Amino acid sequence: MKHILKIITICLAFTSCLVKADLQQAIDAANEGDFETALFHFNYLVENNYGPAMYHLGQMHEFGYGLPRNPKKAAELYAKGVKLGEADAMFALATLYQDGKGVKKDLQKAVSLYESSAKKGLAAAQFNLGVMYANGTGVIQDFYAAKDWYTKAAAQNYAAAQFNLALLYFEGQGVDKSIEMSFIWNTVAEFNGHKDASHSRKLDERKMSPSQVKEASEKANELYQKILAGKYYGDDRRI
């Protein structure tokens, strides 16, 4: 009996590897502009109820890669992926609900989907959810919640979230106003090539003494290294 179970386990693992290889082959084909091959593999995987393929095939329908743009079809595919717990599908469907493309515009539904995706660790969803809270879009405006979600995305080295954190510190929204922390987060975002952060960091610097700039720069470097090492978790863990 144990021998049979072992064989079944090996077969399942082998099948999983084949499915992932097929998905990667489809993704590679799409990236190379071979949409016919990509569609063939994505459709095969979707027919076999493979969640990640539903997201990628949805992307092809949404943006018209190798076929006419069809956000409604994309939404249907994303929704199937959502049922299977696919974070990327949750995020993609949220953007459609936010913009009213392929589905009726529903900001609260968008927030709910962003949150589901964000809790699975998708940095883009964490950032978008932070923006929704900061702007009061689909939710009651809450800068504290915005700060929490930006921080989670920033910890994954998401530059836009790092820049938005700097803005919160500069304005004192959801956090104590701090030019030093604004400088630090702008510097970290600048390390990642965020041009607006570079401009903002220079504005922060004008309000600081040379010694303050030196100290804040050292803190920014230290913070950035923590983020790269995956050892930054934010100031608190309320979420």
C-alpha positions as CSV (number, residue, x, y, z in Angstrom):
1,M,0.0,0.0,0.0
2,K,2.8,2.4,0.9
3,H,4.5,1.5,-2.4
4,I,1.4,2.4,-4.3
5,L,1.0,5.7,-2.4
6,K,4.6,6.6,-3.1
7,I,4.1,6.0,-6.9
8,I,1.0,8.1,-6.9
9,T,2.9,10.9,-5.1
10,I,5.7,10.8,-7.6
11,C,3.2,10.9,-10.5
12,L,1.4,13.9,-9.0
13,A,4.7,15.7,-8.5
14,F,5.7,14.9,-12.1
15,T,2.4,16.0,-13.5
16,S,2.7,19.3,-11.5
17,C,6.1,19.9,-13.0
18,L,4.8,19.2,-16.5
19,V,1.9,21.7,-16.0
20,K,4.3,24.4,-14.7
21,A,6.6,23.7,-17.7
22,D,3.7,24.0,-20.1
23,L,2.7,27.3,-18.4
24,Q,6.2,28.7,-18.7
25,Q,6.4,27.6,-22.3
26,A,3.2,29.6,-23.0
27,I,4.5,32.6,-21.1
28,D,7.8,32.5,-23.1
29,A,5.9,32.2,-26.3
30,A,3.7,35.2,-25.5
31,N,6.7,37.3,-24.5
32,E,8.3,36.4,-27.9
33,G,5.2,37.5,-29.8
34,D,4.3,33.9,-30.7
35,F,0.7,34.3,-29.6
36,E,-0.6,31.3,-31.5
37,T,1.5,29.0,-29.4
38,A,0.8,30.9,-26.2
39,L,-3.0,30.7,-26.8
40,F,-2.8,27.0,-27.5
41,H,-1.0,26.2,-24.2
42,F,-3.0,28.6,-22.1
43,N,-6.3,27.3,-23.5
44,Y,-5.2,23.7,-22.8
45,L,-4.3,24.6,-19.2
46,V,-7.5,26.5,-18.6
47,E,-9.5,23.6,-19.9
48,N,-7.7,21.5,-17.2
49,N,-8.7,24.0,-14.5
50,Y,-5.2,25.5,-13.9
51,G,-5.6,28.8,-12.1
52,P,-2.4,30.6,-13.2
53,A,-3.3,30.0,-16.9
54,M,-6.7,31.7,-16.4
55,Y,-4.9,34.9,-15.3
56,H,-2.5,34.8,-18.3
57,L,-5.2,34.0,-20.8
58,G,-7.3,36.7,-19.3
59,Q,-4.4,39.1,-19.9
60,M,-4.3,38.2,-23.6
61,H,-8.1,38.9,-23.9
62,E,-7.9,42.1,-21.9
63,F,-5.0,43.6,-23.8
64,G,-5.6,42.0,-27.2
65,Y,-2.5,39.9,-27.5
66,G,-3.0,37.7,-30.6
67,L,-6.8,38.3,-30.5
68,P,-9.3,41.1,-30.3
69,R,-9.5,43.0,-27.0
70,N,-12.3,41.5,-24.9
71,P,-12.4,42.7,-21.3
72,K,-15.6,40.9,-20.6
73,K,-14.0,37.5,-21.5
74,A,-11.0,38.6,-19.5
75,A,-13.2,39.2,-16.5
76,E,-14.8,35.8,-16.8
77,L,-11.4,34.1,-16.9
78,Y,-10.1,36.2,-13.9
79,A,-13.3,35.3,-12.0
80,K,-12.5,31.6,-12.5
81,G,-9.0,32.2,-11.3
82,V,-10.3,34.0,-8.2
83,K,-12.3,30.9,-7.2
84,L,-9.1,28.9,-7.3
85,G,-7.4,31.5,-5.1
86,E,-5.1,33.1,-7.7
87,A,-3.7,36.4,-6.3
88,D,-2.9,37.7,-9.8
89,A,-6.4,37.0,-11.0
90,M,-7.8,38.8,-8.0
91,F,-5.7,41.8,-8.7
92,A,-6.6,41.9,-12.4
93,L,-10.3,41.5,-11.8
94,A,-10.1,44.3,-9.2
95,T,-8.7,46.7,-11.8
96,L,-11.6,45.9,-14.1
97,Y,-14.1,46.6,-11.4
98,Q,-12.3,49.8,-10.5
99,D,-12.4,51.0,-14.1
100,G,-15.7,49.5,-15.1
101,K,-14.2,47.5,-18.0
102,G,-15.9,44.2,-18.9
103,V,-17.9,44.5,-15.7
104,K,-20.1,47.1,-14.1
105,K,-18.0,49.5,-12.2
106,D,-18.0,48.6,-8.5
107,L,-15.4,50.2,-6.3
108,Q,-16.3,48.2,-3.2
109,K,-15.9,45.0,-5.1
110,A,-12.5,46.3,-6.3
111,V,-11.4,47.0,-2.8
112,S,-12.5,43.5,-1.7
113,L,-10.5,41.9,-4.4
114,Y,-7.5,44.0,-3.9
115,E,-7.6,43.1,-0.2
116,S,-7.8,39.4,-1.0
117,S,-4.9,39.6,-3.3
118,A,-2.9,41.9,-0.9
119,K,-3.4,39.4,1.9
120,K,-1.8,36.7,-0.3
121,G,1.3,39.0,-0.6
122,L,0.9,40.6,-4.0
123,A,2.8,43.9,-3.7
124,A,0.9,45.6,-6.5
125,A,-2.4,44.8,-4.8
126,Q,-1.0,46.1,-1.5
127,F,0.0,49.3,-3.2
128,N,-3.4,49.8,-4.9
129,L,-5.2,49.0,-1.7
130,G,-3.1,51.7,0.0
131,V,-4.1,54.2,-2.7
132,M,-7.8,53.3,-2.3
133,Y,-7.6,54.0,1.4
134,A,-5.5,57.1,1.0
135,N,-8.0,58.6,-1.5
136,G,-11.1,57.2,0.1
137,T,-12.0,55.3,-3.0
138,G,-14.5,52.6,-2.4
139,V,-13.8,52.8,1.4
140,I,-13.8,55.4,4.1
141,Q,-10.5,57.4,3.8
142,D,-8.0,56.0,6.3
143,F,-4.4,57.1,6.1
144,Y,-3.4,54.7,8.8
145,A,-4.6,51.8,6.7
146,A,-2.9,53.3,3.7
147,K,0.3,53.5,5.5
148,D,0.0,49.8,6.6
149,W,-0.5,48.6,3.1
150,Y,2.1,50.9,1.5
151,T,4.6,49.5,4.1
152,K,3.9,45.9,3.2
153,A,4.4,46.7,-0.5
154,A,7.5,48.8,0.3
155,A,9.0,45.8,2.2
156,Q,8.8,43.9,-1.1
157,N,10.8,46.8,-2.7
158,Y,7.9,48.2,-4.6
159,A,9.1,51.7,-5.5
160,A,5.7,53.4,-5.9
161,A,4.8,52.3,-2.4
162,Q,8.1,53.6,-1.0
163,F,7.5,56.9,-2.7
164,N,3.9,57.2,-1.4
165,L,5.2,56.4,2.1
166,A,7.5,59.4,1.8
167,L,4.5,61.5,0.8
168,L,2.6,60.4,3.9
169,Y,5.6,61.3,6.1
170,F,6.0,64.7,4.4
171,E,2.3,65.5,4.9
172,G,2.0,63.9,8.3
173,Q,-0.9,61.7,7.1
174,G,-1.4,58.5,9.1
175,V,2.0,59.0,10.6
176,D,3.8,61.8,12.5
177,K,5.1,64.4,10.1
178,S,8.8,63.7,9.5
179,I,11.0,65.3,6.8
180,E,13.7,62.8,7.8
181,M,11.4,59.8,7.1
182,S,10.2,61.4,3.9
183,F,13.9,61.8,2.9
184,I,14.6,58.2,3.8
185,W,11.8,56.7,1.8
186,N,12.3,59.0,-1.1
187,T,16.0,57.8,-1.1
188,V,15.0,54.2,-1.1
189,A,12.5,54.7,-3.9
190,E,15.2,56.6,-5.8
191,F,17.5,53.6,-5.5
192,N,14.8,51.8,-7.4
193,G,14.8,54.4,-10.2
194,H,11.7,56.4,-9.1
195,K,12.2,59.8,-10.8
196,D,9.6,61.6,-8.7
197,A,11.2,60.3,-5.6
198,S,14.5,61.8,-6.7
199,H,12.9,65.2,-7.1
200,S,11.1,64.9,-3.7
201,R,14.3,63.8,-2.0
202,K,16.0,67.0,-3.2
203,L,13.1,69.1,-1.8
204,D,13.4,67.3,1.6
205,E,17.2,67.9,1.6
206,R,16.6,71.7,1.4
207,K,14.8,71.5,4.8
208,M,17.6,69.5,6.5
209,S,21.1,70.4,7.8
210,P,24.1,68.6,6.3
211,S,24.5,66.5,9.4
212,Q,20.8,65.5,9.2
213,V,21.2,64.6,5.5
214,K,24.2,62.4,6.3
215,E,22.5,60.6,9.1
216,A,19.3,60.1,7.1
217,S,21.3,58.8,4.1
218,E,22.9,56.2,6.3
219,K,19.5,55.1,7.6
220,A,18.2,54.9,4.1
221,N,21.1,52.7,3.0
222,E,20.6,50.5,6.0
223,L,16.8,50.3,5.3
224,Y,17.4,49.5,1.7
225,Q,19.7,46.6,2.5
226,K,17.2,45.2,5.0
227,I,14.5,45.3,2.2
228,L,16.8,43.6,-0.3
229,A,17.6,40.9,2.3
230,G,13.9,40.4,3.0
231,K,14.4,41.5,6.7
232,Y,12.2,44.6,6.8
233,Y,8.7,44.1,8.2
234,G,7.6,47.7,9.0
235,D,7.2,49.6,12.2
236,D,4.3,47.5,13.3
237,R,2.3,44.5,12.2
238,R,-1.3,45.6,12.6
239,I,-2.4,43.7,9.5
